[in-house]
Amino acid sequence: MIEVVTGVLGGFAVGAIATAIVWRWVVRRSLGRAQAAERRARAAERLAEVGAMTGGLAHEIKNPLSTIGLNAQLLQESIEELAINPDERGRLARRLGTLRREVDRLRGILTDFLEFAGELRLERKPADVRALVEELADFFHPQAAQHGVRLRLDLGADGAQVAEIDAAHVKQALLNLLLNAVQAMSAGGDPSRPKELMLRVRPRQDADGSSMVAVHVIDTGPGIAPETLRSLFKPYFTTKSGGTGLGLPTARRIVEAHGGRLDVHTEVGRGTDFAILVPAAPARPARAE
Ligand code: ADP
């Protein structure tokens, strides 16, 4: 009898200890999770603060830079009228020219930075993506021709491809892709292959059933090597001597802010296809007669 009672009590004791251990583990784990979530929230807050500060700083630097650039330009004009030795005048003009170029370069860096890291305020309206691409092609045609690139347009079947977008921002994202494509074809690629740039618009049904509008920017450039592909969207990653490395991250930011995505397919030695996909606007219900 005593043995049975001891056994039962022993069982209870073991059970109680096990429950206590499990409870401690559960409490510790939830505490750990709460602390980790708090840490993440603090880090996100700090990141947002730093983002706002750097954006503000870039704006603050940009304004005096404009003044410096303008004054350098005025000085350069005044030097032309100075009654001094022409050699001396030439030297001064060259120095001011360097100053102006560097000011322009800094302004360019800040503009790119603000586009990537600054506040992105979208004004979305239903727009026909085909019409937008057609307009952009008209605008970009001379620039492509200047680099010996043939720009072609493939708008697909008739009918509007409507999406709710901020047209100016989507154009900016597409322009970044077009510029990259032209630069890639000018810098590398097989010289025996024609330099062709295709802008193609297509409706796309995603695997989850959502309707998208895709705009492809397809080039016949050198393609992208796997090691470059891994870093392609990292801010400040560039393989160009004068590149900022912000074109693709900015394009992706814009597209993702629209609930879309930026796809890339590439084949070394053949070319690259970047595609901007944005959700198609739901078809409007037919109006009752
Ligand atoms: P940047 O143009 O200033 O270098 P991007 O972020 O736009 O910055 O591009 C990053 C890098 O991606 C480029 O330096 C280039 O190596 C590569 N890249 C982008 N587009 C293409 C393309 N169409 N073909 C080949 N390489 C490309």
Residues whose N, C-alpha, C, O or C-beta is under 5 A from the ligand:
A	BS01	ADP	N180 A181 A184 G221 G223 I224 L232 F237 T238 T239 K240 G243 T244 G245 L246 G247 L248 P249 T272
